[in-house]
Amino acid sequence: MTQPTADETRWLTDREQVAWRAMLAMWTRLNAQLAREMAADSDLSMADFSVLVALTDTCAGRTRAFSLAEALQWEKSRLSHQLARMEKRGLIERTECAEDGRGQIVGVTAAGRRAIEAAAPAHVAAVRRLFLDALTPDQLESLTEIARVALLRLDGTVEIPGLPQACGEAANGSHDPHGERV
């Protein structure tokens, strides 16, 4: 792809600039506040929580490391370091992939399930308090549509990770006892 020159660039209008910077500021500050609250309310970091959510969203609580990196949009080295820290704390376990011997299978442990189940209620409450409860139903619908349009542009799919899967009884840990998504 050829990069446009300064003369060819479609610069952001004032309105677009405000929208773009507002979205960036909101996302940065929301993530920072959620991370602070996660650290204060649990023994998990947001990175720990993200890994555990991705694992508990799978039907068996296990997945290939490659698939986990893809779901989290993390580089292989970042995932490897994160998994090593979590494995030392007993939150996850790694085993060789029997199919090819090169890959790893990452699985959530009982301690990992307990940790995410303990952290999830406060996290959900924070997401509601800091963001969702401030939106009207129409704004929520617009946000969903905006996200889908952006996702389609980014990688050609509107797949949203973490939505309920049809796993039947194999979905241990993907819902809390009250039927809510973790």
VMD Tcl script that builds the backbone (N, CA, C; Angstrom):
set m [mol new atoms 546]
animate dup $m
set s [atomselect $m all]
$s set {name element resname resid chain x y z} {
  {N N MET 1 A 0.848 -1.171 0.000}
  {CA C MET 1 A 0.000 0.000 0.000}
  {C C MET 1 A 0.897 1.239 0.000}
  {N N THR 2 A 0.611 2.153 -0.887}
  {CA C THR 2 A 1.368 3.394 -0.979}
  {C C THR 2 A 0.824 4.396 0.026}
  {N N GLN 3 A 1.719 5.010 0.752}
  {CA C GLN 3 A 1.322 6.008 1.748}
  {C C GLN 3 A 0.993 7.326 1.050}
  {N N PRO 4 A -0.100 7.972 1.423}
  {CA C PRO 4 A -0.438 9.261 0.808}
  {C C PRO 4 A 0.545 10.348 1.247}
  {N N THR 5 A 0.733 11.292 0.392}
  {CA C THR 5 A 1.555 12.449 0.752}
  {C C THR 5 A 0.704 13.394 1.586}
  {N N ALA 6 A 1.338 14.400 2.166}
  {CA C ALA 6 A 0.607 15.383 2.971}
  {C C ALA 6 A -0.477 16.057 2.135}
  {N N ASP 7 A -0.199 16.304 0.872}
  {CA C ASP 7 A -1.194 16.949 0.005}
  {C C ASP 7 A -2.365 16.026 -0.314}
  {N N GLU 8 A -2.135 14.713 -0.302}
  {CA C GLU 8 A -3.181 13.742 -0.635}
  {C C GLU 8 A -3.991 13.292 0.582}
  {N N THR 9 A -3.501 13.571 1.769}
  {CA C THR 9 A -4.141 13.090 2.995}
  {C C THR 9 A -5.479 13.780 3.222}
  {N N ARG 10 A -6.490 12.955 3.526}
  {CA C ARG 10 A -7.791 13.486 3.943}
  {C C ARG 10 A -7.721 13.711 5.440}
  {N N TRP 11 A -7.340 14.918 5.846}
  {CA C TRP 11 A -7.188 15.230 7.268}
  {C C TRP 11 A -8.539 15.173 7.949}
  {N N LEU 12 A -8.512 14.901 9.244}
  {CA C LEU 12 A -9.756 14.839 10.010}
  {C C LEU 12 A -10.362 16.232 10.104}
  {N N THR 13 A -11.677 16.264 9.967}
  {CA C THR 13 A -12.387 17.525 10.194}
  {C C THR 13 A -12.384 17.787 11.696}
  {N N ASP 14 A -12.790 18.981 12.087}
  {CA C ASP 14 A -12.868 19.290 13.523}
  {C C ASP 14 A -13.795 18.307 14.220}
  {N N ARG 15 A -14.917 18.014 13.609}
  {CA C ARG 15 A -15.899 17.097 14.195}
  {C C ARG 15 A -15.309 15.685 14.321}
  {N N GLU 16 A -14.623 15.219 13.270}
  {CA C GLU 16 A -14.003 13.901 13.304}
  {C C GLU 16 A -12.881 13.843 14.347}
  {N N GLN 17 A -12.112 14.910 14.436}
  {CA C GLN 17 A -11.015 14.978 15.406}
  {C C GLN 17 A -11.549 14.867 16.842}
  {N N VAL 18 A -12.620 15.582 17.121}
  {CA C VAL 18 A -13.227 15.523 18.451}
  {C C VAL 18 A -13.734 14.109 18.734}
  {N N ALA 19 A -14.421 13.503 17.772}
  {CA C ALA 19 A -14.954 12.152 17.969}
  {C C ALA 19 A -13.825 11.146 18.191}
  {N N TRP 20 A -12.782 11.215 17.360}
  {CA C TRP 20 A -11.669 10.277 17.459}
  {C C TRP 20 A -10.940 10.426 18.792}
  {N N ARG 21 A -10.615 11.640 19.149}
  {CA C ARG 21 A -9.877 11.853 20.402}
  {C C ARG 21 A -10.736 11.542 21.626}
  {N N ALA 22 A -12.017 11.811 21.536}
  {CA C ALA 22 A -12.910 11.463 22.645}
  {C C ALA 22 A -12.956 9.955 22.831}
  {N N MET 23 A -13.026 9.210 21.731}
  {CA C MET 23 A -13.053 7.748 21.816}
  {C C MET 23 A -11.742 7.232 22.409}
  {N N LEU 24 A -10.612 7.770 21.961}
  {CA C LEU 24 A -9.316 7.343 22.502}
  {C C LEU 24 A -9.189 7.660 23.990}
  {N N ALA 25 A -9.582 8.864 24.374}
  {CA C ALA 25 A -9.505 9.257 25.787}
  {C C ALA 25 A -10.412 8.380 26.638}
  {N N MET 26 A -11.630 8.138 26.151}
  {CA C MET 26 A -12.564 7.297 26.892}
  {C C MET 26 A -11.987 5.900 27.073}
  {N N TRP 27 A -11.489 5.305 26.005}
  {CA C TRP 27 A -10.982 3.940 26.066}
  {C C TRP 27 A -9.767 3.851 26.997}
  {N N THR 28 A -8.855 4.804 26.900}
  {CA C THR 28 A -7.653 4.805 27.732}
  {C C THR 28 A -8.009 4.959 29.205}
  {N N ARG 29 A -8.857 5.927 29.511}
  {CA C ARG 29 A -9.215 6.167 30.915}
  {C C ARG 29 A -10.079 5.055 31.482}
  {N N LEU 30 A -10.979 4.518 30.688}
  {CA C LEU 30 A -11.826 3.417 31.148}
  {C C LEU 30 A -10.965 2.193 31.455}
  {N N ASN 31 A -10.065 1.848 30.559}
  {CA C ASN 31 A -9.170 0.706 30.801}
  {C C ASN 31 A -8.324 0.917 32.043}
  {N N ALA 32 A -7.783 2.119 32.217}
  {CA C ALA 32 A -6.947 2.405 33.388}
  {C C ALA 32 A -7.750 2.270 34.680}
  {N N GLN 33 A -8.964 2.802 34.697}
  {CA C GLN 33 A -9.786 2.715 35.908}
  {C C GLN 33 A -10.201 1.280 36.194}
  {N N LEU 34 A -10.571 0.538 35.157}
  {CA C LEU 34 A -10.924 -0.866 35.354}
  {C C LEU 34 A -9.729 -1.660 35.885}
  {N N ALA 35 A -8.533 -1.371 35.386}
  {CA C ALA 35 A -7.327 -2.050 35.867}
  {C C ALA 35 A -7.060 -1.718 37.332}
  {N N ARG 36 A -7.222 -0.436 37.702}
  {CA C ARG 36 A -7.021 -0.047 39.104}
  {C C ARG 36 A -8.020 -0.768 40.013}
  {N N GLU 37 A -9.266 -0.817 39.588}
  {CA C GLU 37 A -10.285 -1.463 40.415}
  {C C GLU 37 A -10.082 -2.970 40.486}
  {N N MET 38 A -9.651 -3.585 39.372}
  {CA C MET 38 A -9.379 -5.025 39.382}
  {C C MET 38 A -8.265 -5.326 40.386}
  {N N ALA 39 A -7.212 -4.525 40.366}
  {CA C ALA 39 A -6.086 -4.729 41.292}
  {C C ALA 39 A -6.514 -4.531 42.739}
  {N N ALA 40 A -7.391 -3.572 42.974}
  {CA C ALA 40 A -7.843 -3.296 44.349}
  {C C ALA 40 A -8.815 -4.354 44.858}
  {N N ASP 41 A -9.603 -4.926 43.952}
  {CA C ASP 41 A -10.675 -5.838 44.350}
  {C C ASP 41 A -10.313 -7.315 44.301}
  {N N SER 42 A -9.172 -7.655 43.679}
  {CA C SER 42 A -8.834 -9.071 43.516}
  {C C SER 42 A -7.321 -9.237 43.470}
  {N N ASP 43 A -6.908 -10.470 43.347}
  {CA C ASP 43 A -5.484 -10.777 43.187}
  {C C ASP 43 A -5.110 -10.909 41.715}
  {N N LEU 44 A -5.973 -10.437 40.842}
  {CA C LEU 44 A -5.745 -10.551 39.402}
  {C C LEU 44 A -5.394 -9.206 38.785}
  {N N SER 45 A -4.555 -9.250 37.782}
  {CA C SER 45 A -4.336 -8.078 36.932}
  {C C SER 45 A -5.370 -8.146 35.803}
  {N N MET 46 A -5.490 -7.075 35.042}
  {CA C MET 46 A -6.407 -7.125 33.897}
  {C C MET 46 A -5.914 -8.133 32.870}
  {N N ALA 47 A -4.598 -8.304 32.747}
  {CA C ALA 47 A -4.073 -9.313 31.823}
  {C C ALA 47 A -4.459 -10.719 32.295}
  {N N ASP 48 A -4.339 -10.977 33.604}
  {CA C ASP 48 A -4.784 -12.264 34.158}
  {C C ASP 48 A -6.259 -12.482 33.835}
  {N N PHE 49 A -7.051 -11.465 34.122}
  {CA C PHE 49 A -8.499 -11.550 33.923}
  {C C PHE 49 A -8.819 -11.815 32.458}
  {N N SER 50 A -8.136 -11.131 31.547}
  {CA C SER 50 A -8.376 -11.316 30.114}
  {C C SER 50 A -8.092 -12.746 29.677}
  {N N VAL 51 A -6.993 -13.306 30.150}
  {CA C VAL 51 A -6.656 -14.690 29.816}
  {C C VAL 51 A -7.711 -15.634 30.372}
  {N N LEU 52 A -8.082 -15.438 31.635}
  {CA C LEU 52 A -9.075 -16.324 32.250}
  {C C LEU 52 A -10.440 -16.208 31.576}
  {N N VAL 53 A -10.828 -15.009 31.175}
  {CA C VAL 53 A -12.091 -14.846 30.447}
  {C C VAL 53 A -12.023 -15.613 29.132}
  {N N ALA 54 A -10.929 -15.448 28.397}
  {CA C ALA 54 A -10.801 -16.143 27.114}
  {C C ALA 54 A -10.850 -17.660 27.297}
  {N N LEU 55 A -10.217 -18.159 28.347}
  {CA C LEU 55 A -10.232 -19.604 28.589}
  {C C LEU 55 A -11.605 -20.085 29.035}
  {N N THR 56 A -12.249 -19.346 29.919}
  {CA C THR 56 A -13.560 -19.806 30.401}
  {C C THR 56 A -14.650 -19.594 29.361}
  {N N ASP 57 A -14.377 -18.799 28.330}
  {CA C ASP 57 A -15.329 -18.662 27.222}
  {C C ASP 57 A -15.279 -19.856 26.280}
  {N N THR 58 A -14.215 -20.668 26.362}
  {CA C THR 58 A -14.155 -21.869 25.534}
  {C C THR 58 A -14.984 -22.950 26.203}
  {N N CYS 59 A -15.487 -23.850 25.413}
  {CA C CYS 59 A -16.366 -24.893 25.949}
  {C C CYS 59 A -15.688 -25.762 27.002}
  {N N ALA 60 A -14.431 -26.095 26.795}
  {CA C ALA 60 A -13.741 -27.001 27.708}
  {C C ALA 60 A -12.818 -26.289 28.691}
  {N N GLY 61 A -12.706 -24.942 28.591}
  {CA C GLY 61 A -11.789 -24.222 29.461}
  {C C GLY 61 A -10.342 -24.409 29.049}
  {N N ARG 62 A -10.150 -24.916 27.833}
  {CA C ARG 62 A -8.812 -25.190 27.304}
  {C C ARG 62 A -8.781 -24.772 25.839}
  {N N THR 63 A -7.611 -24.304 25.404}
  {CA C THR 63 A -7.440 -23.959 24.005}
  {C C THR 63 A -5.962 -23.963 23.670}
  {N N ARG 64 A -5.670 -23.988 22.397}
  {CA C ARG 64 A -4.272 -23.900 21.959}
  {C C ARG 64 A -3.746 -22.502 22.257}
  {N N ALA 65 A -2.477 -22.416 22.613}
  {CA C ALA 65 A -1.861 -21.123 22.912}
  {C C ALA 65 A -1.985 -20.182 21.718}
  {N N PHE 66 A -1.820 -20.698 20.511}
  {CA C PHE 66 A -1.944 -19.884 19.305}
  {C C PHE 66 A -3.332 -19.252 19.223}
  {N N SER 67 A -4.362 -20.035 19.488}
  {CA C SER 67 A -5.742 -19.526 19.449}
  {C C SER 67 A -5.984 -18.489 20.536}
  {N N LEU 68 A -5.374 -18.703 21.701}
  {CA C LEU 68 A -5.505 -17.757 22.803}
  {C C LEU 68 A -4.852 -16.420 22.438}
  {N N ALA 69 A -3.659 -16.479 21.863}
  {CA C ALA 69 A -2.973 -15.252 21.428}
  {C C ALA 69 A -3.806 -14.505 20.394}
  {N N GLU 70 A -4.402 -15.249 19.487}
  {CA C GLU 70 A -5.243 -14.644 18.457}
  {C C GLU 70 A -6.484 -14.001 19.071}
  {N N ALA 71 A -7.120 -14.682 20.006}
  {CA C ALA 71 A -8.326 -14.148 20.648}
  {C C ALA 71 A -8.024 -12.873 21.426}
  {N N LEU 72 A -6.855 -12.841 22.071}
  {CA C LEU 72 A -6.475 -11.678 22.877}
  {C C LEU 72 A -5.803 -10.585 22.052}
  {N N GLN 73 A -5.417 -10.929 20.810}
  {CA C GLN 73 A -4.670 -10.009 19.952}
  {C C GLN 73 A -3.338 -9.639 20.582}
  {N N TRP 74 A -2.666 -10.630 21.147}
  {CA C TRP 74 A -1.379 -10.453 21.797}
  {C C TRP 74 A -0.288 -11.103 20.966}
  {N N GLU 75 A 0.921 -10.554 21.080}
  {CA C GLU 75 A 2.094 -11.170 20.471}
  {C C GLU 75 A 2.437 -12.444 21.255}
  {N N LYS 76 A 3.088 -13.372 20.566}
  {CA C LYS 76 A 3.460 -14.654 21.172}
  {C C LYS 76 A 4.290 -14.463 22.437}
  {N N SER 77 A 5.251 -13.534 22.420}
  {CA C SER 77 A 6.120 -13.341 23.591}
  {C C SER 77 A 5.341 -12.783 24.780}
  {N N ARG 78 A 4.423 -11.860 24.526}
  {CA C ARG 78 A 3.617 -11.313 25.626}
  {C C ARG 78 A 2.788 -12.422 26.266}
  {N N LEU 79 A 2.155 -13.238 25.425}
  {CA C LEU 79 A 1.338 -14.325 25.954}
  {C C LEU 79 A 2.198 -15.311 26.740}
  {N N SER 80 A 3.353 -15.657 26.213}
  {CA C SER 80 A 4.229 -16.613 26.882}
  {C C SER 80 A 4.628 -16.126 28.270}
  {N N HIS 81 A 5.013 -14.862 28.384}
  {CA C HIS 81 A 5.389 -14.303 29.691}
  {C C HIS 81 A 4.194 -14.282 30.645}
  {N N GLN 82 A 3.040 -13.893 30.137}
  {CA C GLN 82 A 1.836 -13.832 30.971}
  {C C GLN 82 A 1.459 -15.226 31.461}
  {N N LEU 83 A 1.494 -16.199 30.566}
  {CA C LEU 83 A 1.144 -17.568 30.956}
  {C C LEU 83 A 2.132 -18.134 31.973}
  {N N ALA 84 A 3.404 -17.801 31.831}
  {CA C ALA 84 A 4.400 -18.276 32.807}
  {C C ALA 84 A 4.079 -17.736 34.196}
  {N N ARG 85 A 3.725 -16.454 34.268}
  {CA C ARG 85 A 3.373 -15.865 35.576}
  {C C ARG 85 A 2.116 -16.528 36.145}
  {N N MET 86 A 1.132 -16.746 35.300}
  {CA C MET 86 A -0.119 -17.342 35.769}
  {C C MET 86 A 0.055 -18.804 36.152}
  {N N GLU 87 A 0.898 -19.507 35.425}
  {CA C GLU 87 A 1.151 -20.913 35.747}
  {C C GLU 87 A 1.832 -21.036 37.112}
  {N N LYS 88 A 2.777 -20.154 37.401}
  {CA C LYS 88 A 3.455 -20.161 38.708}
  {C C LYS 88 A 2.459 -19.948 39.845}
  {N N ARG 89 A 1.403 -19.185 39.583}
  {CA C ARG 89 A 0.394 -18.911 40.608}
  {C C ARG 89 A -0.723 -19.954 40.620}
  {N N GLY 90 A -0.641 -20.932 39.725}
  {CA C GLY 90 A -1.622 -22.018 39.699}
  {C C GLY 90 A -2.941 -21.664 39.038}
  {N N LEU 91 A -2.980 -20.580 38.269}
  {CA C LEU 91 A -4.228 -20.153 37.629}
  {C C LEU 91 A -4.508 -20.885 36.320}
  {N N ILE 92 A -3.435 -21.283 35.644}
  {CA C ILE 92 A -3.568 -22.011 34.380}
  {C C ILE 92 A -2.567 -23.156 34.377}
  {N N GLU 93 A -2.752 -24.060 33.428}
  {CA C GLU 93 A -1.788 -25.124 33.212}
  {C C GLU 93 A -1.521 -25.221 31.718}
  {N N ARG 94 A -0.296 -25.605 31.386}
  {CA C ARG 94 A 0.077 -25.770 29.983}
  {C C ARG 94 A 0.540 -27.199 29.761}
  {N N THR 95 A 0.078 -27.777 28.656}
  {CA C THR 95 A 0.494 -29.120 28.273}
  {C C THR 95 A 0.839 -29.102 26.790}
  {N N GLU 96 A 1.643 -30.094 26.377}
  {CA C GLU 96 A 1.974 -30.202 24.963}
  {C C GLU 96 A 0.737 -30.614 24.180}
  {N N CYS 97 A 0.669 -30.127 22.965}
  {CA C CYS 97 A -0.420 -30.506 22.072}
  {C C CYS 97 A -0.111 -31.895 21.512}
  {N N ALA 98 A -0.971 -32.844 21.770}
  {CA C ALA 98 A -0.757 -34.218 21.328}
  {C C ALA 98 A -0.784 -34.341 19.810}
  {N N GLU 99 A -1.464 -33.413 19.133}
  {CA C GLU 99 A -1.628 -33.500 17.681}
  {C C GLU 99 A -0.340 -33.224 16.921}
  {N N ASP 100 A 0.450 -32.242 17.369}
  {CA C ASP 100 A 1.651 -31.917 16.604}
  {C C ASP 100 A 2.910 -31.781 17.460}
  {N N GLY 101 A 2.810 -31.801 18.766}
  {CA C GLY 101 A 3.968 -31.759 19.630}
  {C C GLY 101 A 4.673 -30.417 19.707}
  {N N ARG 102 A 4.334 -29.482 18.827}
  {CA C ARG 102 A 4.978 -28.168 18.850}
  {C C ARG 102 A 4.175 -27.154 19.654}
  {N N GLY 103 A 2.881 -27.235 19.552}
  {CA C GLY 103 A 2.027 -26.263 20.214}
  {C C GLY 103 A 1.744 -26.640 21.652}
  {N N GLN 104 A 1.135 -25.706 22.356}
  {CA C GLN 104 A 0.744 -25.944 23.740}
  {C C GLN 104 A -0.765 -25.800 23.865}
  {N N ILE 105 A -1.307 -26.558 24.787}
  {CA C ILE 105 A -2.699 -26.403 25.181}
  {C C ILE 105 A -2.675 -25.668 26.517}
  {N N VAL 106 A -3.466 -24.611 26.616}
  {CA C VAL 106 A -3.561 -23.833 27.848}
  {C C VAL 106 A -4.937 -24.103 28.440}
  {N N GLY 107 A -4.961 -24.434 29.716}
  {CA C GLY 107 A -6.228 -24.707 30.383}
  {C C GLY 107 A -6.334 -23.961 31.695}
  {N N VAL 108 A -7.545 -23.588 32.034}
  {CA C VAL 108 A -7.792 -22.929 33.312}
  {C C VAL 108 A -7.839 -24.006 34.393}
  {N N THR 109 A -7.240 -23.725 35.537}
  {CA C THR 109 A -7.260 -24.663 36.662}
  {C C THR 109 A -8.449 -24.340 37.564}
  {N N ALA 110 A -8.662 -25.193 38.543}
  {CA C ALA 110 A -9.720 -24.930 39.527}
  {C C ALA 110 A -9.440 -23.613 40.253}
  {N N ALA 111 A -8.172 -23.358 40.558}
  {CA C ALA 111 A -7.817 -22.088 41.218}
  {C C ALA 111 A -8.088 -20.903 40.297}
  {N N GLY 112 A -7.841 -21.073 39.009}
  {CA C GLY 112 A -8.136 -20.015 38.040}
  {C C GLY 112 A -9.622 -19.738 37.942}
  {N N ARG 113 A -10.415 -20.803 37.966}
  {CA C ARG 113 A -11.882 -20.629 37.941}
  {C C ARG 113 A -12.366 -19.896 39.197}
  {N N ARG 114 A -11.828 -20.287 40.334}
  {CA C ARG 114 A -12.212 -19.609 41.581}
  {C C ARG 114 A -11.825 -18.137 41.530}
  {N N ALA 115 A -10.649 -17.848 40.993}
  {CA C ALA 115 A -10.173 -16.463 40.928}
  {C C ALA 115 A -11.056 -15.609 40.030}
  {N N ILE 116 A -11.427 -16.120 38.864}
  {CA C ILE 116 A -12.260 -15.321 37.960}
  {C C ILE 116 A -13.683 -15.205 38.508}
  {N N GLU 117 A -14.172 -16.256 39.113}
  {CA C GLU 117 A -15.514 -16.193 39.701}
  {C C GLU 117 A -15.567 -15.197 40.851}
  {N N ALA 118 A -14.466 -15.071 41.592}
  {CA C ALA 118 A -14.413 -14.097 42.685}
  {C C ALA 118 A -14.264 -12.671 42.157}
  {N N ALA 119 A -13.507 -12.488 41.061}
  {CA C ALA 119 A -13.242 -11.148 40.530}
  {C C ALA 119 A -14.364 -10.619 39.642}
  {N N ALA 120 A -15.086 -11.502 38.982}
  {CA C ALA 120 A -16.070 -11.084 37.978}
  {C C ALA 120 A -17.185 -10.176 38.506}
  {N N PRO 121 A -17.785 -10.446 39.676}
  {CA C PRO 121 A -18.873 -9.566 40.119}
  {C C PRO 121 A -18.452 -8.103 40.279}
  {N N ALA 122 A -17.303 -7.859 40.888}
  {CA C ALA 122 A -16.836 -6.476 41.054}
  {C C ALA 122 A -16.496 -5.849 39.706}
  {N N HIS 123 A -15.931 -6.655 38.796}
  {CA C HIS 123 A -15.590 -6.137 37.472}
  {C C HIS 123 A -16.851 -5.747 36.696}
  {N N VAL 124 A -17.835 -6.618 36.716}
  {CA C VAL 124 A -19.100 -6.317 36.025}
  {C C VAL 124 A -19.750 -5.080 36.633}
  {N N ALA 125 A -19.723 -4.974 37.946}
  {CA C ALA 125 A -20.291 -3.789 38.601}
  {C C ALA 125 A -19.552 -2.526 38.164}
  {N N ALA 126 A -18.225 -2.600 38.043}
  {CA C ALA 126 A -17.446 -1.444 37.603}
  {C C ALA 126 A -17.760 -1.082 36.155}
  {N N VAL 127 A -17.866 -2.083 35.277}
  {CA C VAL 127 A -18.212 -1.821 33.872}
  {C C VAL 127 A -19.571 -1.130 33.801}
  {N N ARG 128 A -20.519 -1.605 34.585}
  {CA C ARG 128 A -21.845 -0.961 34.605}
  {C C ARG 128 A -21.755 0.474 35.129}
  {N N ARG 129 A -21.130 0.640 36.298}
  {CA C ARG 129 A -21.063 1.946 36.959}
  {C C ARG 129 A -20.292 2.972 36.131}
  {N N LEU 130 A -19.177 2.560 35.558}
  {CA C LEU 130 A -18.313 3.489 34.836}
  {C C LEU 130 A -18.748 3.742 33.402}
  {N N PHE 131 A -19.556 2.849 32.833}
  {CA C PHE 131 A -19.837 2.987 31.410}
  {C C PHE 131 A -21.279 2.644 31.019}
  {N N LEU 132 A -21.658 1.395 31.132}
  {CA C LEU 132 A -22.931 0.947 30.556}
  {C C LEU 132 A -24.162 1.622 31.132}
  {N N ASP 133 A -24.209 1.820 32.434}
  {CA C ASP 133 A -25.402 2.415 33.038}
  {C C ASP 133 A -25.608 3.870 32.643}
  {N N ALA 134 A -24.584 4.512 32.085}
  {CA C ALA 134 A -24.700 5.904 31.645}
  {C C ALA 134 A -25.304 6.010 30.245}
  {N N LEU 135 A -25.424 4.873 29.546}
  {CA C LEU 135 A -25.920 4.880 28.172}
  {C C LEU 135 A -27.413 4.582 28.112}
  {N N THR 136 A -28.082 5.234 27.163}
  {CA C THR 136 A -29.479 4.901 26.887}
  {C C THR 136 A -29.492 3.634 26.029}
  {N N PRO 137 A -30.632 2.963 25.940}
  {CA C PRO 137 A -30.714 1.789 25.051}
  {C C PRO 137 A -30.334 2.136 23.599}
  {N N ASP 138 A -30.728 3.301 23.114}
  {CA C ASP 138 A -30.365 3.702 21.755}
  {C C ASP 138 A -28.857 3.917 21.618}
  {N N GLN 139 A -28.231 4.511 22.634}
  {CA C GLN 139 A -26.780 4.708 22.589}
  {C C GLN 139 A -26.053 3.371 22.610}
  {N N LEU 140 A -26.553 2.442 23.405}
  {CA C LEU 140 A -25.953 1.115 23.470}
  {C C LEU 140 A -26.046 0.424 22.110}
  {N N GLU 141 A -27.194 0.536 21.463}
  {CA C GLU 141 A -27.386 -0.045 20.139}
  {C C GLU 141 A -26.449 0.617 19.125}
  {N N SER 142 A -26.310 1.943 19.212}
  {CA C SER 142 A -25.404 2.662 18.309}
  {C C SER 142 A -23.956 2.244 18.541}
  {N N LEU 143 A -23.575 2.099 19.788}
  {CA C LEU 143 A -22.210 1.669 20.110}
  {C C LEU 143 A -21.932 0.292 19.516}
  {N N THR 144 A -22.875 -0.617 19.643}
  {CA C THR 144 A -22.721 -1.959 19.083}
  {C C THR 144 A -22.559 -1.895 17.575}
  {N N GLU 145 A -23.374 -1.108 16.925}
  {CA C GLU 145 A -23.296 -0.978 15.473}
  {C C GLU 145 A -21.970 -0.344 15.047}
  {N N ILE 146 A -21.528 0.680 15.756}
  {CA C ILE 146 A -20.242 1.323 15.452}
  {C C ILE 146 A -19.109 0.307 15.585}
  {N N ALA 147 A -19.128 -0.474 16.643}
  {CA C ALA 147 A -18.091 -1.481 16.851}
  {C C ALA 147 A -18.105 -2.519 15.731}
  {N N ARG 148 A -19.269 -2.952 15.321}
  {CA C ARG 148 A -19.364 -3.951 14.247}
  {C C ARG 148 A -18.832 -3.400 12.926}
  {N N VAL 149 A -19.141 -2.151 12.618}
  {CA C VAL 149 A -18.636 -1.525 11.391}
  {C C VAL 149 A -17.105 -1.458 11.438}
  {N N ALA 150 A -16.551 -1.046 12.581}
  {CA C ALA 150 A -15.102 -0.952 12.715}
  {C C ALA 150 A -14.450 -2.328 12.626}
  {N N LEU 151 A -15.039 -3.321 13.279}
  {CA C LEU 151 A -14.492 -4.680 13.227}
  {C C LEU 151 A -14.497 -5.219 11.799}
  {N N LEU 152 A -15.544 -4.962 11.066}
  {CA C LEU 152 A -15.629 -5.410 9.683}
  {C C LEU 152 A -14.520 -4.782 8.842}
  {N N ARG 153 A -14.254 -3.506 9.070}
  {CA C ARG 153 A -13.173 -2.818 8.352}
  {C C ARG 153 A -11.803 -3.356 8.742}
  {N N LEU 154 A -11.637 -3.694 10.010}
  {CA C LEU 154 A -10.333 -4.142 10.507}
  {C C LEU 154 A -9.931 -5.507 9.962}
  {N N ASP 155 A -10.839 -6.472 10.040}
  {CA C ASP 155 A -10.437 -7.820 9.631}
  {C C ASP 155 A -11.515 -8.608 8.889}
  {N N GLY 156 A -12.528 -7.904 8.412}
  {CA C GLY 156 A -13.525 -8.560 7.574}
  {C C GLY 156 A -14.542 -9.409 8.307}
  {N N THR 157 A -14.590 -9.303 9.618}
  {CA C THR 157 A -15.559 -10.080 10.384}
  {C C THR 157 A -16.175 -9.213 11.471}
  {N N VAL 158 A -17.373 -9.561 11.859}
  {CA C VAL 158 A -18.010 -8.859 12.977}
  {C C VAL 158 A -18.078 -9.774 14.195}
  {N N GLU 159 A -17.281 -10.835 14.160}
  {CA C GLU 159 A -17.237 -11.753 15.302}
  {C C GLU 159 A -16.788 -11.001 16.542}
  {N N ILE 160 A -17.551 -11.146 17.602}
  {CA C ILE 160 A -17.231 -10.495 18.869}
  {C C ILE 160 A -16.877 -11.593 19.867}
  {N N PRO 161 A -15.594 -11.662 20.264}
  {CA C PRO 161 A -15.172 -12.721 21.197}
  {C C PRO 161 A -15.950 -12.673 22.505}
  {N N GLY 162 A -16.212 -13.867 23.039}
  {CA C GLY 162 A -16.815 -13.950 24.360}
  {C C GLY 162 A -18.318 -14.013 24.382}
  {N N LEU 163 A -18.953 -13.980 23.220}
  {CA C LEU 163 A -20.401 -14.108 23.228}
  {C C LEU 163 A -20.756 -15.559 23.505}
  {N N PRO 164 A -21.932 -15.808 24.089}
  {CA C PRO 164 A -22.298 -17.175 24.469}
  {C C PRO 164 A -22.141 -18.156 23.309}
  {N N GLN 165 A -21.581 -19.309 23.652}
  {CA C GLN 165 A -21.408 -20.377 22.678}
  {C C GLN 165 A -22.363 -21.508 23.026}
  {N N ALA 166 A -22.682 -22.308 22.053}
  {CA C ALA 166 A -23.538 -23.467 22.279}
  {C C ALA 166 A -22.657 -24.633 22.698}
  {N N CYS 167 A -22.341 -24.702 23.975}
  {CA C CYS 167 A -21.438 -25.734 24.477}
  {C C CYS 167 A -22.157 -26.768 25.329}
  {N N GLY 168 A -23.379 -26.520 25.674}
  {CA C GLY 168 A -24.076 -27.439 26.566}
  {C C GLY 168 A -23.398 -27.496 27.910}
  {N N GLU 169 A -23.270 -28.664 28.449}
  {CA C GLU 169 A -22.679 -28.823 29.773}
  {C C GLU 169 A -21.178 -28.621 29.769}
  {N N ALA 170 A -20.538 -28.612 28.600}
  {CA C ALA 170 A -19.089 -28.438 28.535}
  {C C ALA 170 A -18.666 -27.019 28.847}
  {N N ALA 171 A -19.611 -26.091 28.987}
  {CA C ALA 171 A -19.284 -24.677 29.176}
  {C C ALA 171 A -19.025 -24.327 30.631}
  {N N ASN 172 A -18.475 -25.244 31.387}
  {CA C ASN 172 A -18.181 -24.963 32.804}
  {C C ASN 172 A -17.443 -23.652 32.954}
  {N N GLY 173 A -17.967 -22.784 33.798}
  {CA C GLY 173 A -17.275 -21.558 34.117}
  {C C GLY 173 A -17.551 -20.402 33.183}
  {N N SER 174 A -18.307 -20.601 32.099}
  {CA C SER 174 A -18.539 -19.500 31.184}
  {C C SER 174 A -19.675 -18.599 31.639}
  {N N HIS 175 A -20.414 -19.033 32.627}
  {CA C HIS 175 A -21.493 -18.206 33.183}
  {C C HIS 175 A -21.381 -18.241 34.708}
  {N N ASP 176 A -21.861 -17.215 35.332}
  {CA C ASP 176 A -21.862 -17.260 36.794}
  {C C ASP 176 A -23.098 -18.038 37.236}
  {N N PRO 177 A -23.246 -18.299 38.509}
  {CA C PRO 177 A -24.374 -19.100 38.988}
  {C C PRO 177 A -25.727 -18.487 38.700}
  {N N HIS 178 A -25.775 -17.194 38.406}
  {CA C HIS 178 A -27.040 -16.516 38.158}
  {C C HIS 178 A -27.352 -16.392 36.673}
  {N N GLY 179 A -26.545 -17.055 35.820}
  {CA C GLY 179 A -26.800 -17.066 34.390}
  {C C GLY 179 A -26.237 -15.862 33.647}
  {N N GLU 180 A -25.450 -15.036 34.306}
  {CA C GLU 180 A -24.875 -13.862 33.651}
  {C C GLU 180 A -23.537 -14.233 33.030}
  {N N ARG 181 A -23.162 -13.531 31.973}
  {CA C ARG 181 A -21.849 -13.737 31.366}
  {C C ARG 181 A -20.782 -13.231 32.321}
  {N N VAL 182 A -19.679 -13.947 32.409}
  {CA C VAL 182 A -18.539 -13.526 33.229}
  {C C VAL 182 A -17.654 -12.643 32.385}
}
mol reanalyze $m
mol bondsrecalc $m
mol representation Tube
mol addrep $m
